[in-house]
Amino acid sequence: MKAVTIRKGSSIGDKIFKVVAIGAATYVLAIIVMIVINLISGSAQVWQKEGLYFLTGSDWNSVQDREVYGAAPYIMGTFVNAGIAMAIAIPISFGIAMFLSELAPKILRTPLSFLVELLAAVPSVIYGLWGLLIFRGYIQDWLETPLHNTFGDQSIIFSGTPFGLDIFTASIVLAIMIIPTIASISREIMLAVPNSQREAAYMLGATKWEVFRLAVLPYSKSGLIGATILGLGRAVGETMAVTMLIGNATGQAAFPTSLFQPGQTMASIMANEFAEASQGGLHLAALIGIGLILFIMAFAINVVAHLLVARVVRSHEGAVLA
Amino acid sequence: MITVEQRAEFRKHFRYNVGRRLVLDKVVKCAVLVCVGLAIVPLVSILVDVFVSGSGALSWEFLTQVPGAVGSDQPGGIGPAIQGALVLIGLSSAVGVPIGVMGGIFLSEYGNNRYGRSVRFFNDVLAEFPTIVIGVFAFTFIVLTIGNFSVWAGTFALSIIMLPIIMRTTEESLKLVPVTYREAGYALGIRRWNVILKIVLASAKSGLVTGIMLSVARIAGETAPLIFTILGNSQFISGLDGPIDALPLRIWRLSSLPYDSAVTQAWGGAFILIIIVLSINIGVRYLFLRKKGATLLKFKTMRRMS
C-alpha cells in the first residue's frame, strides 16, 4: 500500500501565484498614483509661471513671447456644459428608468432595457458625428433660430448667432449621450427595491405614481443620487462629441455668457490644441495642467458617487439576506 | 421601511382626493411616456442614420485602400485605420487581459480584507475616469519619455481603460462559483493556485469572456486617448514604435474636413465601428448572459459598462 504523504503549509507555487495576483491588483493603485505624479510634474512649469492665475485668469495665448494661460473660461465652460446636459438628462433618465421598472408592460421591458444598454455602449465619436452632420441642422432651424428671433438680443442667454456649433448644441448632444448611462443605472437601482415595499403601498390603495413616490423613491434615493453623480462624471470628462460640437472658442471669448455662442470645455481644449503644442513648451504644460484639474474633479465626483452607490447596494444585499 | 406613523399618514392621505390623485397619476404616466419618446427618437435616429448613410460608403476599396490626398478625386479608403484598430485591440488585450484577470482573482480569492476593499474601490473609480486624462497620462509617461508617438503608448492607454472592466467582471464571475467547487478541489489535495486556475477559472469561463469582450467593445470606440498616443497616420503600419491610424481617430479627422467624400467616408467608418461595437455587445449578451445564474453578473457588468 502506498503511503500518503500530507504536505503541510502552502507550496512555492501558491506563494508565487498569490504574489502575482497581489501585483496585478497593486498595478491599479500604482497607475492612479502614477497619473497624479505625471500630471503634476508635467504641468509644474505652468503652475510656476502662472500660479493662481491659471485657475482664475481668462486670457489664453500660445503665441511665443506673449504666452499667457488662464483656464477659467474652460473650467466654467465645463460646468455650464455639464450642468445644462444634466438638467436635461436627469428628468428624462429618471422617467425612462421609472417606465422600465414600474410601468412598462412585460413584453416591452426586456427589449427597451436592452436598447438603452446598447446605446450606452455606442462610442462618443459616433454621437459627435451624428450631432455634427444631422442634429446640428435640425437644432439650428427648429430651436435656435425661433428662440433667437423671439427673444432676440435683449435676453442674454439667447443672444449671439444661432449657428449650430455652440454650447446649446453640445449640451443637448451630451445630454443624449448620458441619458442611457443614468437611465440604466437608475433602472437597476429601482429594480433593487423589494416588491414588498411596493405591495405595502398598493395595499393602502396607492396609485402607480404614489407607489413610486412613497415606496420606491425613498428606498432608492441615495442610489439615484449616485447614478446622477456618475452621469455627471461622464459629462465632465466627455471629450469627442463635445469637441466636435462646441465651436471651440479660446480665451476671453470662451467664457460662457450666451447659449448660442461657441464655447470650450477642459476636455475639448486638450483635444483641440494638443496637436499645436510643442513638446517641453509652456503650452503643453498648460494643457497637462488642465488635465490635472479635470482629473481632480473627476476623481472627487467618482469617489462621492461610488460611496453613495456602494452604500445602497450593500444595504440592499443586507435586505435580501435578512 | 414604512413606519406606523407613516402608515397613519398614508391612510389619511389616501382616503381623500381620489379624483385628484387619479388625475395626477395619469399626468405622471403621460410625462414618463414623453420622456421615453424624447430619448428614444434621437437615440434611434443615430442608429438609423449611421446604418443608412454608412452602408452607402462601403466598398472593397474603401475597406482596404490607404486614404487619398485631402480633397482629391480619389478618396481612397480607411484600410490603415481598420488595421490599426485591430492591432491596438490585439495588443491592448494582450497586456490588459492577463493583468485584469489576475487582479480579479486577487479581489475574489484573496481580497476579503482592507487592501482588497481599497483596490476594489479605486478600481471602480478608475473605471469611470475621463479617458482623455488617461491619454494625457500615457502621453507624459510614454511618449515624452521615448520621444515619439507610438503604438506602445496607445496600447498602454487602452490597456488601462480595459483593466478595471475586466477586473470587476472577473471578480463578479469568480464569486458566482460555489465554494463547494473549491472545497472539492482542496479535498483532492490540489494546491490552491491549481484550484483557482483549473477549477474556479474554468467554471467562470463565460463570465470572463463576457467581461473581456465588453472591454474590447469599449476600447474599440475610444478616441480621446488615441489623439495623445498614436497621433494618426495615413499609411499602413510600419512598426510598433511609430504612429498608426485607428478607426475612431480617422472618423474624427474625416468629420472635420469640408469635403463631401470625406463626410461619406466618415459615415462609412462610423458604420464599421458601430457594427464592431454592437455585434460584440449583442453577441456576448446572447451567448453568455442568457445562462442561469448570470443575472447578477449581467447587472454588475452593465453598470461597469454604462
Interface residues (C-beta under 8 A of the other chain):
Chain A: R7 S10 S11 G13 D14 I16 F17 K18 V20 A21 I22 G23 A24 A25 T26 Y27 V28 L29 I31 I32 M34 I35 N38 L39 S41 G42 P91 I92 S93 F94 G95 I96 M98 F99 L103 L112 F114 L115 E117 L118 L119 A120 A121 V122 P123 S124 V125 I126 Y127 G128 L129 W130 L132 L133 I134 F135 I176 I179 P180 T181 A183 S184 I185 E188 Q197 A200 A201 L204 G205 A206 T207 K208 W209 E210 F212 L214 A215 L230 G233 R234 V236 G237 E238 T239 M240 M244 A267 M270 A271 F274 A275 Q279 L287 I288 G291 L294 F295 A298 F299 N302 V303 A305 H306 A310
Chain B: I2 R7 F10 R11 F14 R21 L22 L24 D25 V28 K29 A31 V32 L33 V34 C35 V36 L38 A39 I40 P42 L43 S45 I46 L47 D49 V50 P98 I99 G100 V101 M102 G103 I105 F106 L107 E109 Y110 G111 Y115 G116 S118 V119 F121 F122 N123 D124 V125 L126 E128 F129 P130 T131 I132 V133 I134 V136 F137 T140 F141 L144 I160 L163 P164 M167 G189 R191 R192 W193 N194 I196 L197 L214 A217 R218 A220 G221 E222 T223 A224 I227 F228 P248 I251 W252 S255 S256 V263 A266 W267 A270 L273 I274 V277 L278 N281 I282 R285 F299 M302 R303 M305 S306
